[in-house]
Amino acid sequence: MGCMPESDPTAQFQQLVADIENLTDRERLIGAYVSIREIPYGSPNSPSPLLVIERNRGTAKGKHMLLKLVLTSLGYEVQEHWARHDLGKLPIDPWPEALEDFRGKPLTGFHDFLKVKVGDVWVTVDATYDKALLALGFPVHDWDGVSDIPLPVSVLETFEVEPPIDDHKKRLVTSLPEEEQLRRKKFLQTLKKWVEEERTKLKA
């Protein structure tokens, strides 16, 4: 998607769907997944899926909102889920020096992912990290269009999103102790800043 000519994000979205809608079922699923996965992970958070296209950046929530829109446009049933996880055990190998102050310290995160109905089976799909981040030690996965994709977090529990997703996320975060909310915010800001700095180095 990053190689598409610059145009209105709605037109880019429509082109993305048109490019894959006449493929086989499995090819459509894989094509949608790869197109969204390869949008660079990063800030700012996007309140709408089309802004992910416009900015060519997205966090897990923004990218998965866009992937859900693509898949539902193609006729698939899609559910949104949360994984409660420990940010201090985020599976980045090697662990970045920029995040050393957070390593191994309990810090609650809420990571959203999708379940897509493939045939009669609900399959876990996660397109958070683009392949360029393999060089930084992030878990990045290909998909066969059939199997569950491993979640890129240290999962404690999973549960379904109560829409609207932004309101549910706010309730989850504000339920945490205030000190943990502040540490969580600092962690995410530091992570995204580090990712952008390292992207620049990778391109140099």
C-alpha positions as CSV (number, residue, x, y, z in Angstrom):
1,M,0.0,0.0,0.0
2,G,2.9,2.4,0.7
3,C,3.8,2.2,-3.0
4,M,0.4,3.3,-4.2
5,P,0.2,6.7,-5.9
6,E,-0.8,9.5,-3.7
7,S,-4.6,10.2,-3.9
8,D,-7.6,10.5,-1.8
9,P,-7.5,7.8,1.0
10,T,-11.1,6.7,0.1
11,A,-9.9,6.1,-3.5
12,Q,-6.9,4.2,-2.2
13,F,-9.1,2.0,0.0
14,Q,-11.4,1.3,-2.9
15,Q,-8.4,0.4,-5.1
16,L,-7.1,-2.0,-2.4
17,V,-10.4,-3.8,-2.3
18,A,-10.7,-3.9,-6.1
19,D,-7.2,-5.3,-6.4
20,I,-8.0,-8.4,-4.4
21,E,-11.8,-8.9,-4.6
22,N,-11.6,-11.2,-7.7
23,L,-8.9,-13.5,-6.3
24,T,-9.6,-16.9,-4.6
25,D,-10.9,-16.8,-1.1
26,R,-7.5,-17.7,0.4
27,E,-5.7,-15.2,-1.8
28,R,-8.1,-12.4,-0.8
29,L,-7.5,-13.0,2.9
30,I,-3.8,-13.1,2.5
31,G,-3.8,-10.1,0.2
32,A,-5.8,-8.0,2.6
33,Y,-3.6,-9.1,5.5
34,V,-0.3,-8.3,3.8
35,S,-1.5,-5.0,2.5
36,I,-2.4,-3.8,6.0
37,R,0.5,-5.4,7.8
38,E,3.0,-3.6,5.6
39,I,1.6,-0.2,6.6
40,P,4.4,1.0,8.9
41,Y,3.6,0.6,12.6
42,G,3.8,3.9,14.5
43,S,2.1,7.0,15.8
44,P,0.0,9.0,15.8
45,N,-3.0,7.0,16.9
46,S,-5.7,7.1,14.2
47,P,-9.3,7.7,15.1
48,S,-10.4,6.4,11.7
49,P,-9.2,3.6,9.3
50,L,-8.9,6.0,6.4
51,L,-6.5,8.2,8.4
52,V,-4.2,5.1,8.6
53,I,-4.0,5.2,4.7
54,E,-3.6,9.0,4.6
55,R,-0.8,9.0,7.1
56,N,0.7,5.7,6.0
57,R,1.2,4.9,9.7
58,G,-0.9,3.1,12.3
59,T,-0.9,1.5,15.7
60,A,-2.5,-1.9,16.3
61,K,-5.9,-0.4,16.7
62,G,-5.8,1.8,13.6
63,K,-4.4,-0.9,11.4
64,H,-6.9,-3.5,12.6
65,M,-9.8,-1.0,12.1
66,L,-8.7,-0.7,8.5
67,L,-8.2,-4.5,8.1
68,K,-11.7,-5.1,9.5
69,L,-13.1,-2.5,7.0
70,V,-11.3,-4.3,4.1
71,L,-12.4,-7.8,5.2
72,T,-16.1,-6.8,5.8
73,S,-16.1,-5.0,2.5
74,L,-15.2,-8.4,1.0
75,G,-18.0,-10.2,2.8
76,Y,-16.1,-11.7,5.8
77,E,-17.4,-11.7,9.3
78,V,-14.9,-10.0,11.7
79,Q,-14.8,-9.7,15.5
80,E,-12.6,-7.3,17.5
81,H,-10.9,-8.7,20.6
82,W,-8.5,-7.5,23.4
83,A,-5.5,-9.2,24.8
84,R,-4.6,-8.1,28.2
85,H,-0.8,-8.4,28.4
86,D,2.4,-7.3,30.1
87,L,4.2,-4.5,28.3
88,G,7.3,-5.2,30.3
89,K,7.5,-8.6,28.6
90,L,6.8,-7.4,25.1
91,P,8.5,-10.0,22.9
92,I,11.2,-7.8,21.3
93,D,14.6,-9.6,20.9
94,P,17.0,-8.0,21.7
95,W,15.2,-5.8,24.2
96,P,15.9,-2.1,23.2
97,E,18.1,-0.1,25.5
98,A,15.6,2.8,25.2
99,L,13.1,0.6,27.1
100,E,15.5,-0.8,29.7
101,D,13.7,1.1,32.6
102,F,10.5,-0.8,31.8
103,R,11.9,-4.3,31.3
104,G,10.5,-7.0,33.5
105,K,8.3,-4.6,35.4
106,P,4.6,-5.4,35.4
107,L,2.8,-2.9,33.2
108,T,-0.7,-3.7,31.8
109,G,-1.4,-3.2,28.2
110,F,-4.5,-3.8,26.1
111,H,-3.7,-5.0,22.6
112,D,-6.5,-5.3,20.1
113,F,-6.6,-8.0,17.4
114,L,-9.2,-9.6,15.1
115,K,-10.9,-12.9,14.7
116,V,-12.1,-13.6,11.1
117,K,-14.5,-16.3,10.2
118,V,-12.8,-18.6,7.6
119,G,-15.3,-21.2,6.6
120,D,-16.8,-22.3,9.9
121,V,-13.8,-21.4,12.1
122,W,-12.9,-18.1,13.8
123,V,-9.3,-17.5,13.1
124,T,-7.0,-15.1,15.0
125,V,-5.4,-12.4,12.8
126,D,-2.9,-9.7,13.9
127,A,-1.3,-7.3,11.4
128,T,0.4,-5.0,14.0
129,Y,4.1,-5.0,13.0
130,D,5.4,-4.5,9.4
131,K,8.2,-6.7,8.1
132,A,10.8,-3.9,8.4
133,L,10.5,-4.3,12.1
134,L,12.0,-7.8,12.0
135,A,15.4,-6.0,11.9
136,L,14.6,-4.5,15.3
137,G,13.6,-7.8,16.9
138,F,9.8,-7.6,16.6
139,P,7.7,-10.7,16.0
140,V,6.3,-10.4,12.4
141,H,4.4,-13.2,10.8
142,D,3.2,-14.3,7.4
143,W,-0.3,-15.8,7.1
144,D,-1.6,-18.8,5.2
145,G,-5.2,-17.5,5.3
146,V,-6.3,-20.5,7.4
147,S,-4.3,-20.8,10.6
148,D,-4.2,-18.6,13.7
149,I,-1.5,-15.9,13.7
150,P,0.4,-15.7,17.0
151,L,-0.2,-12.6,18.9
152,P,2.8,-10.3,19.3
153,V,2.4,-9.7,23.0
154,S,2.8,-11.7,26.2
155,V,-0.9,-12.6,26.7
156,L,-2.5,-12.8,30.1
157,E,-6.1,-13.1,28.9
158,T,-8.3,-12.3,25.9
159,F,-11.8,-11.0,25.6
160,E,-14.1,-9.4,23.1
161,V,-14.3,-5.7,22.5
162,E,-17.4,-3.9,23.6
163,P,-18.1,-1.3,20.9
164,P,-17.4,1.5,20.4
165,I,-13.8,0.4,20.7
166,D,-12.4,3.8,21.8
167,D,-14.8,4.0,24.8
168,H,-14.0,0.4,25.9
169,K,-10.3,1.1,25.7
170,K,-10.7,4.2,27.8
171,R,-12.6,2.3,30.4
172,L,-10.0,-0.4,30.6
173,V,-7.1,2.1,30.9
174,T,-8.8,4.3,33.5
175,S,-9.5,1.2,35.6
176,L,-5.7,0.9,36.2
177,P,-4.0,2.6,39.2
178,E,-3.1,6.2,38.2
179,E,0.6,5.5,38.6
180,E,0.4,2.6,36.2
181,Q,-1.5,4.7,33.7
182,L,1.3,7.2,33.7
183,R,4.0,4.6,33.3
184,R,2.0,2.9,30.6
185,K,1.7,6.1,28.7
186,K,5.4,6.8,29.0
187,F,6.3,3.3,27.8
188,L,4.2,3.6,24.7
189,Q,5.5,7.1,23.9
190,T,9.1,5.8,24.3
191,L,8.5,2.7,22.2
192,K,7.0,4.6,19.3
193,K,9.8,7.3,19.4
194,W,12.4,4.5,19.4
195,V,10.7,2.8,16.5
196,E,10.7,5.9,14.4
197,E,14.3,6.7,15.2
198,E,15.4,3.2,14.2
199,R,13.4,3.3,11.0
200,T,15.3,6.3,10.0
201,K,18.6,4.5,10.6
202,L,17.4,1.5,8.7
203,K,16.7,3.7,5.6
204,A,20.0,5.5,5.8
